[in-house]
Amino acid sequence: MKLIVGLGNPGKEYVQTRHNIGFIAIDRILDSQKLELKVDTKLQAAYVKTTLLNEQVIFAKPLTFMNLSGNAVVSLMNYYKISIDDILIILDDTALPLGKIRIRETGSHGGQNGLRNIILQLNSSNFKRIRVGIGSHDTINKADYVLGKLTKSDTSILLPSIELVKNAVLDWIQTNNFQQIMTNYNTPQA
């Protein structure tokens, strides 16, 4: 069973913010498969468990704020007895240019607080992740920038990237070959 978690902040005020790229990617995947999330406060996540491409999969969005994302990941992992090797986290990254994606099997949190908390909760950084570049801004502090709404220009650049993320996730579910996913979907870093 695979667990695919998109990171973001819950609440209407955070919809379409840069920090919610993980939620946006999960929503795109769910739309493509005609799936809907159900809220489970006990597991601290909105999630759906389904069979897709002959594989059992859970798609989830934590109900906690970004800096406590690990609570939902660990709750789902423990409840469904999911191996750390079968976890994939989708998140925003200010260190990557807008629209670039970086797919890795392990790594540091890179200053991303949701990822930092997941690493802390799992006591490991050895899990798969897809980082989606949201860029940064020289004159806006980082917190205000990541919590800022995506502009029309941002969205037009990000939509093809979100589609790539969707395709990468579905290919991983089908093939279980993450090395090939990294080769096929990592975008050149300009």
N, C-alpha and C positions, 0 to 999 in steps of 0.2 A: 504494500500500500504506500502511495506517495502522498506527501503533505506539501502543498504549494500555498505559501502565505504571502500576500501583498501587504506591505507596510503603509501606514497612514494614521491620521487622527480621526476619531469618530466625531460626528456632529456636522450639522448643516454649514456652520461657519467655515469648515475646512474643506468643503467640496470644491474640487477644481483648484486646489492649491498645489504648489510645486512639491511639497512634502508628501502629498497623497498619490504620487505616481504609482506606487504599489497597488493601492486600491483601484486606481484607474485601469491598470493592467489586468487585475483580477476581474473587474467588471467587463472588460472587453472579451476575455476568455469565456466568461459565463454567458454573455450575450451570444457568442458564436456557437455555443453548445445548448442554448435555451435552458440554462440552469439558473436557479435562484437560491440565494443564501437564506438560512434560517438562524435566528439569534439563539444562542445558548449562553446565558449569563454564568452558569456554573463553569463552563469551559472558557469563558471570557472571550468568545469569538462568535462572529457570524460566519457560518460555514455550510457547505454542502458536501455530502459524501456520495459518490457516484461511481459507476463503472464506465470508463472511457477508453476506447481502443484496447479492450480486453484487460484493462488494468484498473484496480481500485484506486481511486484518487479522492483526496479531500482538498477543496479550494477554500481558503479562509482569509478573513480580515479580522484582526484583533479588535475587541471592543474597548481596549485600554488605549491610553494615549501613547504616542510613539515611544517615549522613553521607558515604557513598561511592556513592550511588544513580546518580550520573552515569556511573560506569564501565559499568554494564549498559546504560544508555540509549545511550551512544555506541557500545558494542560492537554492539548490535542495529542501530542506525541505519546504521553503516558496513557491516556484513556484508550487510544487506538493501538498502542504498542507499536509505534512506528520507529524504525531505525533512523539514526541520524543521517545515514547514507541516502535516505529517501526523502530528505527535507530540501526544499528549494524556497528561498526567500527572494522576493522582488522588491526593490527599494530605489529611492532617489539618491543621486550622488552629485554634490556641488563641485567635486573635483573633476568631473567629466564635462566636456562641452555639451551644450544643449542637444539632445537627441542621440548622442552616442550611447551605445550599450556595451557593457563589459560583463562577460559571463565567466565565473570562476568556481572552482570546487572548494576553495578555502581562502583565507585571507584575514586581514585585520578589519576592524570596524571603520577605519578611515575617518573617524570623527562623527559618524552617523549614529545618533543615540539609540535608535531602534535596534540596529545591528549590534551595538555595544551591549545592550541589555540581553539580547538573545545569546550572545557569546558568554556573558556572565551566567545566565540561567542554565545553559547547556554545559558550562564549564569546558567549552570546546569551540574552536572556530572552523572545524572541519565539516562544514555543510555547504551545500551549493547555494549560489546567489547570482541574481541578475541585477546589475546596477544600471539604472537609466540616468543619463546625464541631464541635469537641469541647469548646469552652468552656475555662475555666481555673478555678483554685481559689486563693482568697486566702491560705490557710494551708499550702498544699503547694507546694514549689518546682516549677518548671516541668518539670525532668527527671523527677522522681518522678511528677508528674501524668501526663505523656504516656506514660510507661512503665507506668502503673498499669492494672489490669484494668478493663474496662468493667463497670459495675454493671448489675443487671437494669433499673433505671430508665433508665440511659444507653441500653441496648440497645433498650428499647421506643421511645425517642425517635428513635434513629438508624435503625432498620429502615425506616421510610418514606423517609428521606433516601437510604439506600443503594438503595432501589427507584427513586427519582428519578434517581440517578446512572446506574443500569443503563439506564433508559429514555432518558436524555439521550445516553449513549454509543451505544446502538443507533440512535437517531434520527440522530445525526451520521454514523454509518457509512452509513445509508441515504440521507440527503439531501445530505451534504457541505456543509450550510449552517450554519456555526457561529454566525453572527449570530442566526439563528432559534432555535438551541439556547439561546443566552444569554437571549433574550427569553422563551422558553417555560419554562425550568427554573430560572433564578435565583430563590431564595426571598427574600421580603421580610426585611430585616434588622431584627428587633424590638429 
